Amino acid sequence: MSKTEPDKAEEAKPSKGRRPGPDKPAPDKSTAAKATKATKPEPTDAVEPDVYTADPVEVTREGAKDWSEPVGPLLRPGDGFDLATFDAGATPGWDGSEKDAERRMAALGEELSELQERLYAEGRSGGSRSVLLVLQGLDTSGKGGIARHVLGMVDPQGVALRSFGVPTLQEREHHFLWRIRNALPPTGRIGLFDRSHYEDVLVAVVDELAPPEELDARYGEINDFEAELAGSGTTIVKVALVISPQEQYDRLHERLERPDKHWKFSVGDLATRAKWPQYTQAYQRVFDRTSTEGAPWHVVPADNKWFSRLVVTELLTQALRDLNLGWPVADFDVDAARAALEETKDQGTTAS
Ligand code: ATP
């Protein structure tokens, strides 16, 4: 998985000088008349540049089936949520077939792709917003497939993927959020965390990698951290992919039976599998203590890969829609640039 280098991320940040301001030429009247300022559901410190229009992306959904209920709220763990009795093979909110899901994915992909471009354009024009998809799940739950099949539908230049394994010696010398802060998506990007800071309250709790009081404090630290991110313009979409023990057995079995999948198998996965009840408890506590209003968890049944991929596409698209993204107003005189271009029209085509 590709890593975003911090210094590259820094370079990608827009220069303040590019932001449209009162001293900048007025935009073309005809389009300015149509201009609408994007609005946000909650006030944040995030910068939103002027935009021509925040009209929804037009996509053809002909033949694409819709959800029977909005899937986001359906998958949020409310009071009384019990992971131990969760049905990982269910498809809540979706009464269509796998083929229907594929058709909807394709339609959503078009929309997601344009929204991502609008986000990127905003980031290049002085905006400060980004979207971070946090993906958690046990081995074989399909995290890699989400990266390939969902994020794979948008321009890779607009995506920042990071995966988190066992902390390095250097990372261990720092607070557990240090490496996470260093990996946040640059402005205008969609970030994907394949595993995340939640490992520090999952594997760390199950394997008792820190004193109990330190582990206990982490839930609150995570909530504060995520609130801080939301306040500075990062929309966080948290997804836990949940598979059943039987489905994990089948997927691990396939990895052993197929030589082209041996590279994906790790004996360590069996040690983790042996602690299934402890992980179930640790995940339950994560949902109970870190599903906040600003950054709720979505617990996604993942025995059917086509379903979990559809859900994540839907959640990501909805998160981008909620940003009311438009196309940035040019920070230069469009008429003057057009006239200057006209003057160069015959350049290189006639002998001088
Ligand atoms: P995956 O199973 O996600 O495809 P992988 O098998 O290629 O990944 P890595 O990505 O190198 O392995 O590392 C994943 C492992 O790192 C998991 O076992 C996970 O629990 C562990 N890990 C991640 N973060 C931490 C952490 N903060 N502390 C301890 N272990 C961690």
Boltz pocket constraint, residues with backbone or C-beta under 6 A from the ligand:
constraints:
  - pocket:
      binder: B
      contacts: [[A, 139], [A, 140], [A, 143], [A, 163], [A, 164], [A, 165], [A, 166], [A, 167], [A, 194], [A, 195], [A, 196], [A, 199], [A, 200], [A, 203], [A, 204], [A, 264], [A, 266]]
      max_distance: 6.0
